[in-house]
Amino acid sequence: MTTDTAQTAANATRRGTVELTLAMVLSGTLGIFVVESGASPFEVVFFRCLFGALALGAYCLARGYFTDHAFTPRKLALAALGGVFIVFNWVFLFEAYEESSISLATAVYHTQPFYVVLLGALLFKERLTAATFGWLGVAFAGLLLVSGVSPSDPGSLTGLGFALLAALFYAVSTVITKRVTGVRPHLVALVQVLVGIPLLLPFADLAAVNGLGAGWAWLVGLGVIHTCLMYVLMYSAYQKLTTSKIAVLAFVYPAVAMVADGVVYGNRIGLVQALGVPLILVASLRINRTRQQPRTVARSATDPAPVTTPAPAPAAPSRR
């Protein structure tokens, strides 16, 4: 490798690191936007899909991504099916924020990579190594500690359940979206948020949002910032970084989410629960680093889930 080539690669890595770090910081503020909007989870996700589709659609149009989009009927159907699970993943995650706290929901949500591993073994006969079983055990121990809420606090238990459901739905969407190859990830993300609009319309009480006032700014932010800008940053970064670096930087997300929850709402998890958080996060990191993923990765159109196992990189530049 020549000096110029090495310097170019180093610059690309630095830029990718900045882009992904910024994207993860934005991810960590997601819960604040959800809570401050004042809308119920179904309405929040509906408008996130609506404003996100408008912003992503405009971006894709400006970049010329609709030309030679590479969608086939099968790929389009798979992207749409993944969108169904992604949309309800958001609903369950936002319900978890309401029922427990952003910190607790975020920690439990990071069990998502383990669902991906288990689904891969069940559906596609992917081999589970002894190390994988070991890290799954560590994660389960962490989950037991994190879930150690008082029986007199049913809200936290309910929030825990919603966060686990969100993680499961995210994992299912990831497994489905992995089959959508050769399509720009921005377009897959656009299809998934478009699916959410008619899907959630029957559940959204549009009359209830008439009096939101300033809450509309938070909803627009969820679509423009957390669905368009954040994905664009991540998809750009994924082209420049190794999988292991992506996995490490992904932990900026839960760190920012927990700090923001503590600063803004005064929510701090207890000592026992705090002991479980690093177990889940470290196990998640180890499982993702031991799985052999391509250098360029693409993720399902979702929130930055923990160190998730993204869909294989498409032929075109990656996305998020």
ABEGO torsion letter per residue (X at the ends): XBAAAAAAAAAAAAAAAAAAAAAAAAAAAAAAAAAAAGBBAAAAAAAAAAAAAAAAAAAAAAAGAABGAGBBAAAAAAAAAAAAAAAAAAAAAAAAAAABBAAAAAAAAAAAAAAAAAAAAAAAGBBBBAAAAAAAAAAAAAAAAAABBBAABAAAAAAAAAAAAAAAAAAAAAAAAAABBGBBAAAAAAAAAAAAAAAAAAABBAAAAAAAEAAAAAAAAAAAAAAAAAAAAAAAAAAABBAAAAAAAAAAAAAAAAAAAAAAAGBBBBAAAAAAAAAAAAAAAAAAAABBBBABBBBBBBBBBBBBBBBBBBABBBBX
